[in-house]
Amino acid sequence: MKFMKLGTRPDTFFTEQATRTLISEIPADLVIQINDITYLLHKFPLLPKCGLLQRLCYDSSDSESFSLELHDIPGGEEAFELCAKFCYGISINISAHNFVSALCAAKFLRMNDSIEKGNFVGKLEAFFNSCLLEGWKDSIATLQTTATLPEWSENLGIVRKCIDSIIEKVLTPPQQVKWSYTYTRPGYNKKQHHSVPKDWWTEDISDLDIDLFRCIVMAVRSTYVLPPQLIGEALHVYACRWLPGVTKLRYSGSSASQTDESKAKNRKILETIVSMIPADRGSVSVGFLFRLLSISIQLGVSSVTKTELIRRASLQFEEATVSDLLYPSKSSSDQNYYDIELVLAVLETFLKLWKRMSPGAVDSNYFLRSIRNVGKLIDSYLQVVARDENMLVSKFVSLAETVPGIARVEHDDLYQAVNIYLKVHPDLNKTDKKRLCGILDCQRLSPEARAHAVKNELLPLRTVVQLLYFEQEKGSTNKGEITTNKLPKPHEVLLGAKHRPRDAQSKQSLALDKEELNVEEATTRASLPPESREKKTLHHLSSKRLDGKLPLDLERKMVIKGDIEETGSEREKVRGHIREESVSSCKLELDPKKIIQRARSKSEHGREKGR
């Protein structure tokens, strides 16, 4: 920072209560009232240099004391005291921080060279043109202080000259930058980087008021010298400097913690930044746009600004990552932790723009790749929001169904999201489970995902049967192929066969159970009357055929028509037997063959009765 020193005498001003005076043997004959401060001064050093005081004291005699009020002097008592000390020859320092107030006060007091050669105004203007405007940080600091006296600074041309000086330096090629600047990016070390970064100027101008910042950025944009990405970087730095929550994943503030004045100020900053974003795609990152969009909801910006942010974010939606979408809900009526409505709004706008794109106007590969990138992004996002205990099924399903079918090559990621949701929400009712699993397409699951799904006890029985039905349909068209992930038959899953042990000891145990069953049936048949014995024999043959000797088509009809249409209580009873077998596989209290035969006999009996 440069400064100018004027005067050589020591400072002898002192304060007594609300009165400022200086040590002197000559009694004060000039009393000046400025706000709450009274100055006891002398005419002989002030009147020769101040044209205004000459005119006001024109009618008074030199011997009598004269009083006047200067409440409207720009800069107040501090600026007036600088002018008074200059008149007394007392040492003062002028810098970028007090130059504006000193010049405005000197102009007000008419301390021009026409009153006296080498007057205060002339010295201040020379310092401004030769020193302050030549420096980078001095120009910015001077421009900052003009906010205290905007009208005077504008009329005296201080604002215009400072802005022109700053723009000239911003447009200077980086290799010609010789002045000091502020650059505190994470991981950047000036000692390791000998070249000047292209965005060296962005941090310093972010200290300015939003209106002054806008003047500089718009003037730089109008020259078309700098690329749009540099303009976008300046906007990003300014937003991080002034808007709360831009650099944080989770917004720490709340509407109650902000005053109406601060919210209005931040709202103006955000709306101004959005209006300055270059139209070029990629001038700002999609993550930055989502942060602005999240903050805009909190600040209650205009619908025009919010719509523009959604549109800009949708244009670059395929470039986003999951972390770019994770923002807490700001709505007081929404109990969800994550703001899923924000993501849904951007997705819907993206799909509208995507459908308007003519396939012939863009590369077909890019056309398809963009929508699939978005589909994968949404499925990954669903896996995160599924962990929210307050996430409603309706919102989860709505976001998943908004993605068109062409955007998903496979449903593995979507299945993973559904599985997470079912684990986090174990008390989900049957209707919601059916609606949730209805978004899955069994034909788009990989063999590994299908193998996992058919063993997943969280899935509804209907979904598991659909998976197995599709697997058998696929197997019938590829009879010669051997699959590594062998899936059980539908009736095995429904009746608990998937929990049976497959080792040698278990097979031997099942063989013994079968022999015991045959002995028991023979004993029972002998004790029954002839008619009952015939029915028992027919029932045994029917069960034996169902044990795997029926044709595939008839067995499939049995599974779909018989087992799926069983009552809820019967279904829970079968699942209960399955759980018992999985818990105590070594100590079976119930024979699995009897369970299977009993359930299938009910289905066969219902079918015979219907005939």
C-alpha positions as CSV (number, residue, x, y, z in Angstrom):
1,M,0.0,0.0,0.0
2,K,1.3,3.4,-1.0
3,F,0.8,6.5,1.1
4,M,1.6,10.2,1.0
5,K,3.0,12.2,4.0
6,L,2.1,15.9,4.3
7,G,3.2,18.4,7.0
8,T,6.0,18.3,9.5
9,R,4.6,19.7,12.7
10,P,3.7,17.3,15.5
11,D,0.1,16.5,16.2
12,T,-1.1,18.8,19.1
13,F,-4.8,18.1,18.8
14,F,-6.4,16.8,21.9
15,T,-10.0,16.1,23.1
16,E,-11.7,17.5,26.1
17,Q,-15.2,16.1,26.6
18,A,-16.9,16.6,23.2
19,T,-14.4,19.4,22.1
20,R,-11.4,19.1,19.9
21,T,-8.7,21.7,20.0
22,L,-5.0,22.0,19.8
23,I,-2.3,23.3,22.1
24,S,-1.6,27.0,21.3
25,E,-0.8,30.2,23.0
26,I,-3.3,32.0,20.7
27,P,-6.9,31.8,21.8
28,A,-9.3,30.2,19.4
29,D,-11.4,32.5,17.3
30,L,-13.2,30.0,15.1
31,V,-15.7,27.5,16.4
32,I,-16.9,24.8,14.0
33,Q,-19.7,22.4,15.0
34,I,-19.7,19.0,13.1
35,N,-22.3,16.5,14.4
36,D,-21.5,16.0,18.1
37,I,-18.0,17.4,18.0
38,T,-17.0,21.0,18.5
39,Y,-13.7,22.3,17.1
40,L,-11.9,25.3,18.7
41,L,-9.6,26.6,15.9
42,H,-8.0,29.7,14.5
43,K,-8.9,31.8,11.4
44,F,-5.4,32.6,10.3
45,P,-4.3,29.1,9.2
46,L,-7.7,27.9,7.8
47,L,-9.2,30.9,5.9
48,P,-6.3,31.3,3.4
49,K,-6.7,27.7,2.2
50,C,-10.5,27.2,2.5
51,G,-12.6,29.1,0.0
52,L,-15.9,28.1,1.8
53,L,-14.7,29.4,5.2
54,Q,-13.6,32.6,3.6
55,R,-17.1,33.2,2.2
56,L,-18.8,32.2,5.5
57,C,-16.6,34.4,7.6
58,Y,-16.5,37.3,5.2
59,D,-18.8,39.6,7.3
60,S,-17.0,38.9,10.6
61,S,-14.1,41.0,11.9
62,D,-10.7,39.5,12.5
63,S,-10.9,40.1,16.2
64,E,-14.2,38.6,17.1
65,S,-14.8,34.8,17.4
66,F,-17.0,33.3,14.8
67,S,-19.1,30.1,15.0
68,L,-20.6,28.0,12.2
69,E,-22.0,24.5,11.6
70,L,-20.7,22.1,8.9
71,H,-22.9,19.0,9.6
72,D,-23.1,18.2,5.9
73,I,-19.4,18.0,5.2
74,P,-18.6,14.6,3.4
75,G,-16.6,12.3,5.5
76,G,-17.7,13.9,8.8
77,E,-15.4,15.1,11.5
78,E,-12.5,12.7,10.6
79,A,-12.3,14.1,7.0
80,F,-12.6,17.7,8.3
81,E,-9.7,17.1,10.8
82,L,-7.5,15.9,8.0
83,C,-8.1,19.2,6.2
84,A,-7.6,21.3,9.3
85,K,-4.3,19.6,10.1
86,F,-3.1,20.2,6.6
87,C,-3.9,23.9,7.1
88,Y,-1.9,23.9,10.4
89,G,1.0,22.0,8.7
90,I,0.6,19.1,11.1
91,S,1.9,15.8,9.8
92,I,-0.8,13.6,8.1
93,N,-0.7,10.3,6.1
94,I,-2.9,9.9,3.0
95,S,-3.5,6.4,1.7
96,A,-6.1,4.5,-0.3
97,H,-8.2,4.1,2.9
98,N,-8.7,7.8,3.6
99,F,-8.1,9.3,0.2
100,V,-11.8,9.4,-0.9
101,S,-13.1,11.1,2.3
102,A,-10.2,13.6,2.3
103,L,-10.7,14.6,-1.3
104,C,-14.4,15.0,-0.9
105,A,-14.0,17.1,2.2
106,A,-11.3,19.2,0.5
107,K,-13.6,19.8,-2.4
108,F,-16.4,20.7,-0.1
109,L,-14.2,23.3,1.7
110,R,-12.9,24.5,-1.7
111,M,-9.3,23.9,-1.0
112,N,-8.3,24.3,-4.6
113,D,-5.2,25.8,-6.2
114,S,-7.2,28.8,-7.2
115,I,-7.5,29.7,-3.5
116,E,-3.8,29.0,-2.8
117,K,-1.1,27.4,-4.9
118,G,-0.1,23.9,-3.7
119,N,-3.4,23.5,-1.9
120,F,-4.8,20.2,-0.6
121,V,-7.0,19.2,-3.6
122,G,-4.1,19.5,-6.0
123,K,-1.8,17.3,-3.9
124,L,-4.5,14.7,-3.4
125,E,-5.3,14.5,-7.1
126,A,-1.7,14.1,-8.0
127,F,-1.3,11.3,-5.5
128,F,-4.4,9.6,-6.8
129,N,-3.3,9.7,-10.5
130,S,0.4,8.9,-10.0
131,C,0.3,6.3,-7.2
132,L,-3.1,4.9,-6.3
133,L,-4.3,4.2,-9.9
134,E,-1.0,2.7,-10.8
135,G,-1.2,0.0,-8.1
136,W,-3.4,-3.1,-8.2
137,K,-4.5,-3.4,-4.6
138,D,-4.5,0.4,-4.1
139,S,-7.0,0.8,-6.9
140,I,-9.3,-1.9,-5.4
141,A,-9.0,-0.4,-1.9
142,T,-9.8,3.1,-3.1
143,L,-12.8,1.8,-5.0
144,Q,-14.0,0.0,-1.9
145,T,-14.0,3.2,0.1
146,T,-16.2,5.0,-2.5
147,A,-19.1,3.0,-1.1
148,T,-19.2,5.4,1.9
149,L,-19.6,8.4,-0.4
150,P,-21.1,7.1,-3.6
151,E,-22.6,10.3,-5.0
152,W,-19.5,12.4,-4.3
153,S,-17.2,9.7,-5.6
154,E,-19.3,9.3,-8.8
155,N,-19.4,13.1,-9.4
156,L,-15.7,13.5,-8.9
157,G,-14.9,10.6,-11.3
158,I,-13.1,8.5,-8.6
159,V,-15.3,5.4,-9.3
160,R,-14.8,5.5,-13.1
161,K,-11.1,6.0,-12.9
162,C,-10.7,3.1,-10.4
163,I,-12.8,0.7,-12.5
164,D,-10.8,1.6,-15.7
165,S,-7.6,1.0,-13.9
166,I,-8.7,-2.4,-12.5
167,I,-10.0,-3.5,-15.9
168,E,-6.8,-2.6,-17.6
169,K,-4.8,-4.7,-15.2
170,V,-7.3,-7.7,-15.4
171,L,-6.8,-7.7,-19.2
172,T,-3.0,-7.6,-18.9
173,P,-1.4,-10.9,-20.0
174,P,-0.4,-13.0,-17.0
175,Q,3.3,-13.0,-18.0
176,Q,3.3,-9.2,-17.8
177,V,1.9,-9.0,-14.3
178,K,4.5,-7.5,-12.0
179,W,2.4,-6.3,-9.0
180,S,1.4,-8.3,-5.9
181,Y,-1.9,-10.1,-5.8
182,T,-3.8,-12.4,-3.5
183,Y,-4.1,-16.1,-4.5
184,T,-4.9,-18.6,-1.8
185,R,-6.2,-21.6,-3.7
186,P,-5.9,-24.9,-1.8
187,G,-2.7,-26.7,-2.8
188,Y,-1.2,-23.7,-4.6
189,N,2.3,-22.6,-3.7
190,K,3.8,-19.5,-5.2
191,K,7.3,-20.7,-4.6
192,Q,6.7,-23.8,-6.7
193,H,4.8,-21.9,-9.5
194,H,7.0,-19.4,-11.3
195,S,4.2,-18.4,-13.8
196,V,1.3,-16.2,-12.9
197,P,-2.1,-18.1,-12.9
198,K,-4.7,-16.9,-15.3
199,D,-7.2,-16.2,-12.6
200,W,-4.8,-14.3,-10.4
201,W,-7.2,-11.3,-10.2
202,T,-10.4,-13.1,-9.0
203,E,-9.8,-13.1,-5.2
204,D,-8.9,-9.4,-4.9
205,I,-11.9,-8.1,-6.7
206,S,-14.2,-10.4,-4.7
207,D,-13.7,-7.9,-1.8
208,L,-15.8,-5.4,-3.6
209,D,-19.4,-4.6,-3.2
210,I,-21.7,-6.6,-5.5
211,D,-22.6,-3.5,-7.6
212,L,-18.9,-2.6,-8.2
213,F,-18.0,-6.2,-8.8
214,R,-20.8,-6.4,-11.4
215,C,-19.4,-3.3,-13.2
216,I,-16.0,-4.8,-13.5
217,V,-17.1,-8.3,-14.6
218,M,-19.5,-7.0,-17.2
219,A,-16.9,-4.6,-18.6
220,V,-14.4,-7.4,-18.8
221,R,-16.9,-9.7,-20.5
222,S,-17.7,-7.0,-23.1
223,T,-14.1,-7.0,-24.3
224,Y,-14.3,-10.7,-25.2
225,V,-10.6,-11.0,-24.3
226,L,-10.9,-13.5,-21.5
227,P,-12.5,-16.9,-21.9
228,P,-15.9,-17.6,-20.3
229,Q,-14.4,-20.1,-17.9
230,L,-12.3,-17.2,-16.3
231,I,-15.5,-15.2,-15.9
232,G,-17.2,-18.2,-14.3
233,E,-14.3,-18.7,-11.9
234,A,-14.6,-15.1,-10.8
235,L,-18.3,-15.6,-10.1
236,H,-17.5,-18.8,-8.2
237,V,-14.8,-17.1,-6.0
238,Y,-17.2,-14.2,-5.2
239,A,-20.0,-16.6,-4.3
240,C,-17.7,-18.5,-1.9
241,R,-16.6,-15.2,-0.4
242,W,-20.1,-13.8,0.4
243,L,-22.8,-16.5,0.2
244,P,-23.2,-18.9,3.1
245,G,-23.1,-22.6,2.4
246,V,-21.4,-22.5,-1.1
247,T,-18.3,-24.2,0.1
248,K,-20.0,-26.6,2.5
249,L,-21.8,-29.9,1.7
250,R,-24.3,-29.3,4.5
251,Y,-25.8,-25.9,5.0
252,S,-25.0,-24.9,8.6
253,G,-27.3,-21.9,8.8
254,S,-31.1,-21.7,8.9
255,S,-33.7,-19.2,8.1
256,A,-34.1,-18.3,11.7
257,S,-30.3,-17.5,12.1
258,Q,-30.4,-14.9,9.3
259,T,-31.9,-11.5,9.7
260,D,-34.2,-10.1,7.0
261,E,-31.5,-7.6,6.1
262,S,-28.8,-10.2,5.6
263,K,-31.2,-12.4,3.6
264,A,-32.1,-9.5,1.4
265,K,-28.4,-8.8,0.8
266,N,-27.6,-12.4,0.0
267,R,-30.6,-12.7,-2.2
268,K,-29.4,-9.7,-4.3
269,I,-25.9,-11.2,-4.5
270,L,-27.2,-14.5,-5.7
271,E,-29.5,-13.0,-8.3
272,T,-26.7,-10.8,-9.6
273,I,-24.3,-13.7,-9.9
274,V,-26.8,-15.8,-11.8
275,S,-27.5,-12.9,-14.2
276,M,-23.8,-12.7,-15.0
277,I,-23.1,-16.3,-15.8
278,P,-21.9,-16.6,-19.4
279,A,-24.2,-18.4,-21.8
280,D,-21.3,-20.7,-22.8
281,R,-21.7,-24.3,-21.7
282,G,-19.1,-25.2,-19.1
283,S,-18.4,-21.6,-18.0
284,V,-19.3,-22.7,-14.5
285,S,-19.4,-26.3,-13.1
286,V,-22.7,-28.1,-12.6
287,G,-21.8,-28.6,-8.9
288,F,-21.6,-24.8,-8.5
289,L,-25.0,-24.4,-10.1
290,F,-26.5,-27.0,-7.8
291,R,-25.1,-25.2,-4.8
292,L,-26.6,-21.9,-6.0
293,L,-29.9,-23.6,-6.6
294,S,-29.9,-25.1,-3.1
295,I,-29.1,-21.7,-1.5
296,S,-31.7,-20.0,-3.7
297,I,-34.5,-22.1,-2.1
298,Q,-33.3,-21.0,1.4
299,L,-33.1,-17.3,0.4
300,G,-36.4,-17.2,-1.5
301,V,-35.1,-15.8,-4.7
302,S,-37.3,-14.9,-7.6
303,S,-38.9,-17.6,-9.7
304,V,-37.0,-16.2,-12.8
305,T,-33.6,-16.8,-11.1
306,K,-34.6,-20.3,-9.9
307,T,-35.9,-21.3,-13.3
308,E,-32.7,-20.1,-14.9
309,L,-30.6,-22.0,-12.4
310,I,-32.6,-25.2,-13.1
311,R,-32.2,-24.7,-16.8
312,R,-28.4,-24.2,-16.6
313,A,-28.0,-27.2,-14.3
314,S,-30.0,-29.4,-16.6
315,L,-27.8,-28.5,-19.6
316,Q,-24.8,-29.9,-17.7
317,F,-26.6,-32.6,-15.7
318,E,-24.7,-35.5,-17.3
319,E,-21.5,-34.0,-15.9
320,A,-22.7,-34.1,-12.3
321,T,-21.6,-36.5,-9.6
322,V,-23.6,-37.9,-6.7
323,S,-22.0,-35.5,-4.2
324,D,-23.2,-32.5,-6.4
325,L,-26.8,-33.6,-5.7
326,L,-26.6,-34.2,-2.0
327,Y,-28.2,-31.2,-0.3
328,P,-30.5,-31.2,2.7
329,S,-34.1,-30.2,2.3
330,K,-34.8,-26.6,3.1
331,S,-38.6,-26.9,3.2
332,S,-40.2,-26.8,6.7
333,S,-43.0,-29.2,5.5
334,D,-40.5,-31.8,4.1
335,Q,-39.3,-34.3,6.7
336,N,-36.7,-35.8,4.3
337,Y,-33.1,-35.1,4.9
338,Y,-32.2,-34.8,1.2
339,D,-33.8,-32.4,-1.2
340,I,-35.1,-34.9,-3.7
341,E,-37.5,-32.4,-5.2
342,L,-34.5,-30.3,-6.4
343,V,-33.0,-33.2,-8.2
344,L,-36.4,-34.1,-9.7
345,A,-36.9,-30.6,-11.0
346,V,-33.5,-30.6,-12.8
347,L,-34.1,-34.1,-14.2
348,E,-37.5,-33.2,-15.6
349,T,-36.0,-30.1,-17.3
350,F,-33.1,-32.2,-18.6
351,L,-35.5,-34.7,-20.2
352,K,-37.5,-31.9,-21.8
353,L,-34.4,-30.4,-23.4
354,W,-33.1,-33.9,-24.3
355,K,-36.3,-34.8,-26.1
356,R,-36.2,-31.5,-28.1
357,M,-32.7,-32.3,-29.4
358,S,-32.8,-33.6,-32.9
359,P,-30.9,-36.9,-33.3
360,G,-29.5,-35.6,-36.6
361,A,-28.2,-32.4,-35.1
362,V,-25.8,-34.2,-32.7
363,D,-23.7,-37.3,-32.6
364,S,-25.9,-40.3,-32.0
365,N,-23.4,-41.8,-29.7
366,Y,-23.3,-38.6,-27.6
367,F,-27.1,-38.5,-27.7
368,L,-27.4,-41.9,-26.2
369,R,-24.4,-41.6,-23.8
370,S,-25.7,-38.4,-22.2
371,I,-29.1,-40.0,-21.2
372,R,-27.4,-43.1,-19.9
373,N,-24.9,-41.1,-17.8
374,V,-27.9,-39.4,-16.2
375,G,-29.7,-42.7,-15.6
376,K,-26.6,-44.1,-13.9
377,L,-26.3,-40.9,-11.9
378,I,-29.9,-41.1,-10.7
379,D,-29.6,-44.7,-9.7
380,S,-26.5,-43.9,-7.7
381,Y,-28.3,-41.0,-6.1
382,L,-31.2,-43.3,-5.2
383,Q,-28.8,-45.6,-3.4
384,V,-27.8,-42.7,-1.1
385,V,-31.3,-41.3,-0.4
386,A,-32.7,-44.8,0.2
387,R,-30.8,-44.6,3.6
388,D,-33.0,-41.7,4.7
389,E,-35.5,-43.2,7.1
390,N,-38.1,-40.5,6.3
391,M,-37.9,-41.0,2.6
392,L,-41.4,-41.7,1.3
393,V,-41.9,-44.5,-1.2
394,S,-43.9,-42.2,-3.4
395,K,-41.0,-39.8,-3.8
396,F,-38.5,-42.6,-4.3
397,V,-40.6,-44.3,-6.9
398,S,-41.4,-41.0,-8.6
399,L,-37.7,-40.1,-9.1
400,A,-36.9,-43.6,-10.3
401,E,-39.8,-43.8,-12.8
402,T,-38.9,-40.3,-14.2
403,V,-35.8,-41.9,-15.8
404,P,-36.8,-43.2,-19.3
405,G,-36.2,-46.9,-20.1
406,I,-33.5,-46.1,-22.7
407,A,-31.4,-44.5,-19.9
408,R,-30.9,-47.9,-18.2
409,V,-29.0,-50.7,-19.9
410,E,-29.3,-52.9,-16.7
411,H,-31.3,-52.5,-13.6
412,D,-28.6,-53.7,-11.2
413,D,-28.0,-50.3,-9.7
414,L,-31.7,-49.7,-9.4
415,Y,-32.1,-53.1,-7.7
416,Q,-29.3,-52.1,-5.3
417,A,-31.2,-48.9,-4.4
418,V,-34.4,-50.9,-3.8
419,N,-32.6,-53.4,-1.7
420,I,-31.1,-50.7,0.5
421,Y,-34.5,-49.0,0.9
422,L,-36.1,-52.3,2.0
423,K,-33.3,-52.8,4.6
424,V,-33.7,-49.3,6.0
425,H,-37.5,-49.5,6.0
426,P,-38.3,-53.0,7.4
427,D,-41.8,-52.0,8.4
428,L,-42.9,-51.3,4.9
429,N,-46.4,-52.6,4.1
430,K,-47.2,-55.0,1.3
431,T,-48.7,-52.3,-0.9
432,D,-45.7,-50.1,-0.7
433,K,-43.4,-53.0,-1.2
434,K,-45.3,-54.0,-4.4
435,R,-45.1,-50.4,-5.6
436,L,-41.4,-50.1,-4.8
437,C,-40.4,-53.4,-6.5
438,G,-42.7,-52.6,-9.5
439,I,-40.0,-50.2,-10.8
440,L,-37.7,-53.2,-11.4
441,D,-37.5,-54.9,-14.8
442,C,-36.5,-58.6,-14.2
443,Q,-35.3,-58.9,-17.8
444,R,-32.7,-56.2,-17.3
445,L,-31.1,-57.7,-14.3
446,S,-27.7,-59.4,-14.7
447,P,-27.4,-63.1,-13.8
448,E,-25.6,-62.2,-10.6
449,A,-28.3,-59.7,-9.6
450,R,-31.0,-62.3,-10.3
451,A,-29.2,-64.9,-8.3
452,H,-29.1,-62.5,-5.4
453,A,-32.7,-61.4,-5.8
454,V,-34.3,-64.8,-5.7
455,K,-32.6,-65.4,-2.3
456,N,-33.5,-62.0,-1.0
457,E,-36.2,-62.5,1.7
458,L,-37.0,-58.7,1.7
459,L,-38.5,-58.9,-1.8
460,P,-42.2,-59.7,-2.2
461,L,-43.0,-63.3,-3.3
462,R,-44.6,-62.0,-6.5
463,T,-41.3,-60.4,-7.5
464,V,-39.3,-63.6,-6.8
465,V,-41.7,-65.7,-8.9
466,Q,-41.4,-63.2,-11.8
467,L,-37.6,-63.5,-11.6
468,L,-37.8,-67.3,-11.7
469,Y,-40.3,-67.3,-14.5
470,F,-38.1,-65.1,-16.6
471,E,-35.1,-67.3,-15.9
472,Q,-37.0,-70.5,-17.0
473,E,-38.2,-68.7,-20.2
474,K,-34.6,-67.7,-20.9
475,G,-33.4,-71.2,-20.1
476,S,-35.9,-72.8,-22.6
477,T,-34.6,-70.6,-25.4
478,N,-31.0,-71.5,-24.6
479,K,-31.2,-75.3,-23.8
480,G,-27.6,-75.9,-24.9
481,E,-26.1,-73.3,-22.7
482,I,-24.9,-74.1,-19.1
483,T,-25.2,-71.2,-16.7
484,T,-22.8,-70.8,-13.8
485,N,-25.4,-69.2,-11.5
486,K,-27.9,-72.0,-11.3
487,L,-31.3,-70.8,-10.0
488,P,-33.8,-73.0,-8.1
489,K,-37.1,-73.8,-9.5
490,P,-40.1,-71.7,-8.6
491,H,-41.8,-74.3,-6.4
492,E,-38.5,-74.9,-4.5
493,V,-38.3,-71.2,-3.5
494,L,-41.9,-71.0,-2.6
495,L,-41.9,-74.1,-0.5
496,G,-38.6,-73.7,1.3
497,A,-36.3,-75.9,-0.9
498,K,-33.8,-73.1,-1.2
499,H,-32.9,-73.6,2.5
500,R,-32.2,-77.3,2.2
501,P,-28.6,-78.5,2.9
502,R,-26.8,-79.9,-0.1
503,D,-23.9,-81.8,1.5
504,A,-23.6,-85.6,1.6
505,Q,-24.7,-86.0,5.2
506,S,-27.9,-84.0,4.4
507,K,-28.7,-86.2,1.4
508,Q,-28.3,-89.3,3.5
509,S,-30.6,-87.8,6.1
510,L,-33.2,-87.1,3.5
511,A,-32.9,-90.6,2.1
512,L,-33.6,-92.0,5.6
513,D,-36.6,-89.7,6.0
514,K,-37.9,-90.9,2.7
515,E,-37.7,-94.6,3.8
516,E,-39.4,-93.7,7.1
517,L,-42.1,-91.9,5.2
518,N,-42.7,-95.0,2.9
519,V,-43.0,-97.2,6.0
520,E,-45.4,-94.8,7.7
521,E,-47.6,-94.5,4.6
522,A,-47.7,-98.3,4.2
523,T,-48.8,-98.7,7.8
524,T,-51.4,-96.0,7.5
525,R,-52.8,-97.3,4.2
526,A,-53.2,-100.8,5.8
527,S,-55.2,-99.4,8.6
528,L,-57.6,-97.4,6.4
529,P,-60.9,-98.7,4.8
530,P,-60.7,-99.6,1.1
531,E,-62.3,-96.3,-0.2
532,S,-59.9,-94.1,1.9
533,R,-57.0,-96.3,0.8
534,E,-57.8,-95.5,-2.9
535,K,-58.0,-91.8,-2.2
536,K,-54.7,-92.0,-0.3
537,T,-53.1,-93.8,-3.2
538,L,-54.3,-91.3,-5.7
539,H,-53.1,-88.5,-3.5
540,H,-49.7,-90.2,-3.2
541,L,-49.4,-90.5,-7.0
542,S,-50.4,-86.8,-7.4
543,S,-47.7,-85.7,-4.9
544,K,-45.2,-88.0,-6.6
545,R,-45.9,-86.4,-10.0
546,L,-45.6,-83.0,-8.5
547,D,-42.2,-83.9,-7.1
548,G,-40.6,-83.3,-10.5
549,K,-42.1,-85.7,-13.0
550,L,-44.7,-83.4,-14.4
551,P,-43.9,-81.6,-17.7
552,L,-42.4,-78.2,-17.4
553,D,-45.4,-76.3,-18.8
554,L,-47.8,-78.1,-16.4
555,E,-45.5,-77.4,-13.5
556,R,-45.3,-73.7,-14.3
557,K,-49.0,-73.5,-14.4
558,M,-49.2,-75.1,-11.0
559,V,-46.7,-72.6,-9.6
560,I,-48.4,-69.5,-11.0
561,K,-52.1,-70.6,-10.6
562,G,-51.8,-72.6,-7.4
563,D,-49.0,-71.2,-5.3
564,I,-49.4,-67.5,-6.1
565,E,-53.1,-67.5,-5.5
566,E,-52.8,-69.1,-2.1
567,T,-54.1,-67.1,0.8
568,G,-51.9,-64.8,2.9
569,S,-52.0,-67.0,5.9
570,E,-50.9,-70.1,3.9
571,R,-48.1,-68.1,2.4
572,E,-46.9,-67.0,5.8
573,K,-47.2,-70.6,7.0
574,V,-44.9,-71.8,4.2
575,R,-42.4,-69.0,4.8
576,G,-42.5,-70.0,8.5
577,H,-41.4,-73.5,7.7
578,I,-38.6,-72.1,5.5
579,R,-37.3,-70.0,8.4
580,E,-37.4,-73.0,10.8
581,E,-35.4,-75.1,8.3
582,S,-32.7,-72.4,7.8
583,V,-32.3,-71.9,11.6
584,S,-32.0,-75.5,12.6
585,S,-30.9,-77.4,9.5
586,C,-29.2,-80.1,11.5
587,K,-32.2,-80.8,13.8
588,L,-35.3,-80.8,11.7
589,E,-38.4,-81.2,13.7
590,L,-40.6,-81.2,10.5
591,D,-39.9,-83.3,7.4
592,P,-39.4,-81.0,4.4
593,K,-41.0,-83.6,2.2
594,K,-44.2,-83.4,4.3
595,I,-44.2,-79.6,4.1
596,I,-43.9,-79.7,0.3
597,Q,-46.5,-82.4,-0.1
598,R,-48.9,-80.7,2.3
599,A,-48.7,-77.4,0.4
600,R,-48.9,-79.0,-3.0
601,S,-51.8,-81.3,-2.0
602,K,-53.8,-78.2,-1.0
603,S,-53.1,-76.7,-4.4
604,E,-54.0,-79.9,-6.2
605,H,-57.1,-80.4,-4.0
606,G,-58.2,-76.8,-4.9
607,R,-57.7,-77.5,-8.6
608,E,-59.6,-80.9,-8.5
609,K,-62.5,-79.1,-6.6
610,G,-62.6,-76.4,-9.3
611,R,-62.9,-79.0,-12.0
